[in-house]
């Protein structure tokens, strides 16, 4: 059974299966297939035509991008494959980074109607981006971003005032359910560390350029039926006992390299 796309702004608190495709603003990538080797920079192919955000993942650009797993347990006990599996791939245009995330989750849950109330304890995709790959602290600043993309489309990250803020204008998403698999399509614009949260309309997204590396990681908050999330799975290996550091330290992010599309041969 396939469920309809859940549009942005739909009521929170409903359980649904979906496939998530995520897009972020970034320029230049190449075309690749198969699985990208873990621990190596992700080579993101450029999309000559941006994918349509409809949760279907049928756009031609996705076939040229390699899958990477979400297989690192950052929080919680081991989970059986029926409870959680995840993988993702990324393409880009000069305006946005696009991430396709395919999530198997046996139960989707959103128990906080207020998008700024314990957003990390609901099922959500978390997109980490460090546009200039400068690494370092970003807990209460915009040196890097940790976008929590909720099931209803709201997007939350911490601000300089140490409070959660909505950044719905930064990320657009659509997701679609088919069986136990959730596919999300999201487009995300990248912003510099000089972002002024007092004048949001004055900020302009960065242009993504081929060959300019970007700090990047992806994660998924999983909560089946508890007051707090039960698991947090990420894309990167994090050393040490405390692995839940992505929202604080951009140094744990991986590296994404936008690869330019091959030039078309001239017509004769």
C-alpha positions in Angstrom: 0.0 0.0 0.0 1.3 3.4 -0.9 0.1 6.5 1.1 -0.2 9.9 -0.3 2.6 12.5 0.2 2.3 14.3 3.6 2.5 18.0 2.7 4.2 20.6 4.9 2.0 21.8 7.6 0.0 18.6 8.0 -1.2 17.7 11.5 1.5 16.4 13.8 1.0 13.2 15.9 -0.1 10.9 13.0 1.8 7.7 12.4 2.8 7.0 8.8 5.3 5.1 6.7 7.3 7.3 4.4 10.4 7.5 2.2 12.4 10.6 2.7 14.3 12.6 0.0 16.2 15.6 1.3 17.6 18.5 -0.7 20.1 21.2 0.4 21.5 24.1 -1.6 24.9 23.3 -3.0 26.6 23.6 -6.5 28.5 21.0 -8.6 28.5 17.2 -8.6 29.2 14.2 -10.8 27.4 10.9 -11.5 28.2 7.7 -9.6 26.4 4.4 -8.9 26.8 1.7 -6.3 27.8 2.2 -2.7 30.1 4.9 -1.7 33.0 3.6 0.5 32.5 4.4 4.2 34.9 6.9 5.8 35.8 8.5 2.4 34.5 11.9 1.2 31.1 11.5 -0.4 31.3 12.4 -4.1 28.0 14.1 -4.8 27.1 14.3 -8.5 25.6 17.4 -9.9 22.0 17.3 -11.0 21.5 19.0 -14.3 17.8 19.1 -13.5 16.8 19.4 -9.8 14.7 16.5 -8.5 11.0 17.1 -7.9 10.2 16.9 -4.2 7.3 14.5 -4.3 8.7 11.6 -2.2 8.9 9.2 -5.2 12.6 9.4 -5.9 12.1 8.7 -9.6 14.2 11.6 -11.0 17.1 10.5 -13.2 19.7 12.3 -11.1 19.3 9.8 -8.3 20.5 6.9 -10.4 23.9 8.6 -10.7 24.5 9.0 -6.9 25.9 6.3 -4.6 24.2 5.0 -1.5 25.7 5.5 2.0 24.3 3.7 5.1 22.9 5.2 8.3 24.4 2.4 10.4 26.2 4.1 13.3 24.3 3.9 16.6 24.8 7.2 18.4 22.2 6.8 21.1 20.3 3.8 22.4 20.6 0.0 22.3 21.0 -2.2 19.2 17.9 -2.3 17.1 16.8 -5.2 14.9 16.6 -4.6 11.1 12.8 -4.7 11.2 12.9 -1.8 13.6 15.4 0.4 11.7 17.4 0.5 8.6 18.6 3.6 6.7 20.6 4.7 3.8 20.9 7.9 1.8 22.4 9.5 -1.3 23.1 13.2 -2.3 23.0 15.3 -5.4 23.3 19.0 -5.8 22.7 22.1 -7.9 24.3 25.5 -7.4 21.3 26.5 -5.4 20.6 23.5 -3.2 21.8 20.2 -1.8 19.4 17.3 -2.3 19.4 14.3 0.0 17.4 11.2 -0.7 16.9 9.2 2.6 15.3 5.7 2.6 14.2 4.8 6.1 12.8 1.5 7.3 11.1 2.1 10.7 8.5 -0.2 12.1 6.6 2.6 13.8 6.5 6.4 13.1 5.8 8.6 16.0 5.2 12.3 16.6 4.0 13.0 20.1 4.8 16.7 20.5 2.3 19.0 18.8 4.4 22.0 19.5 7.3 21.9 17.0 9.6 23.6 19.5 8.9 21.1 22.3 11.4 18.3 22.6 11.6 18.0 18.8 14.5 15.5 19.1 12.3 13.0 20.9 10.0 12.5 17.9 10.8 10.5 14.8 12.7 12.9 12.5 15.5 13.2 10.0 18.5 15.3 11.1 20.6 17.0 8.4 24.0 18.3 9.5 25.7 20.8 7.2 28.9 22.8 7.7 29.0 24.9 4.5 32.7 25.9 4.6 33.8 22.7 6.4 35.4 24.8 9.1 34.4 22.3 11.8 34.4 23.3 15.5 31.6 24.3 17.9 28.2 25.2 16.5 26.0 24.5 19.5 24.6 28.0 19.9 25.8 29.7 16.8 25.7 29.2 13.0 29.1 27.9 12.3 27.2 24.8 11.2 23.6 23.6 11.2 21.7 20.7 12.6 18.3 20.8 10.9 15.7 18.5 12.5 13.1 17.8 9.8 9.9 16.7 11.4 7.2 14.5 10.0 4.9 17.5 9.5 7.7 19.4 7.7 8.8 21.8 10.4 12.5 22.4 10.7 14.3 23.2 14.0 17.8 24.1 15.1 19.2 25.9 18.1 19.8 29.7 18.0 22.3 32.0 19.6 19.8 32.5 22.5 20.1 28.8 23.3 16.6 28.1 22.3 15.1 26.2 19.4 14.0 28.1 16.4 12.0 27.2 13.3 13.9 27.3 10.0 11.1 26.2 7.8 12.3 28.6 5.0 15.7 26.8 4.9 14.4 23.3 4.2 11.5 22.0 2.1 10.5 18.3 2.4 8.0 15.8 1.2 7.8 12.2 2.3 5.8 9.1 1.0 5.0 5.8 2.7 5.2 2.4 1.0 5.0 -0.6 3.3 7.6 -0.1 6.1 9.8 2.2 4.1 9.7 6.0 4.4 11.1 8.1 1.6 11.7 11.8 2.2 12.7 14.3 -0.4 14.0 17.6 1.0 15.8 20.6 -0.4 18.0 22.7 1.9 19.6 26.0 1.3 23.0 26.6 2.8 23.7 29.7 4.9 27.0 31.2 6.1 28.1 31.5 9.8 27.3 35.2 9.6 23.6 34.4 9.6 21.5 37.1 11.2 18.5 35.5 13.0 17.2 38.9 13.9 16.7 39.7 10.2 16.0 36.4 8.5 14.9 38.0 5.3 18.2 39.8 4.9 20.2 36.5 4.7 21.0 35.1 1.3 21.7 31.4 0.6 25.2 30.4 -0.5 26.1 29.2 -4.0 27.4 25.7 -4.1 30.5 25.2 -6.3 32.0 22.1 -7.7 35.1 20.9 -5.8 34.4 23.0 -2.7 34.0 20.5 0.2 31.1 20.7 2.6 30.9 19.2 6.1 27.9 16.8 6.0 26.3 14.1 8.1 22.8 12.6 8.3 21.0 11.0 11.2 17.6 9.7 12.2 15.8 10.0 15.6 13.8 6.9 16.3 11.1 6.7 18.9 8.6 3.8 18.9 6.6 4.6 22.0 8.6 6.3 24.8 8.7 9.7 26.4 12.2 10.1 24.9 13.7 8.9 21.7 14.9 5.3 21.9 17.6 5.4 19.2 19.6 7.9 17.2 21.4 6.5 14.1 24.0 8.5 12.2 26.1 8.3 9.1 29.5 8.9 10.7 31.8 6.9 13.0 32.1 8.9 16.3 34.8 7.9 18.7 34.5 8.0 22.5 31.7 7.2 24.8 29.6 10.2 24.0 28.5 9.9 20.4 25.7 12.4 20.5 27.9 15.3 19.6 26.7 16.2 16.2 24.5 19.1 17.4 27.5 20.6 19.2 30.7 19.7 17.3 30.9 20.0 13.5 34.2 18.1 13.7 32.4 14.8 13.7 30.8 15.5 10.3 31.9 13.7 7.2 33.0 15.5 4.0 30.8 15.9 0.9 32.5 17.0 -2.3 30.3 18.4 -5.1 31.4 17.0 -8.4 30.6 18.9 -11.6 28.4 17.3 -14.3 30.3 16.1 -17.3 30.3 18.6 -20.2 28.1 17.7 -23.0 29.7 16.9 -26.3 29.1 19.6 -28.9 26.6 18.8 -31.6 27.9 18.2 -35.1 
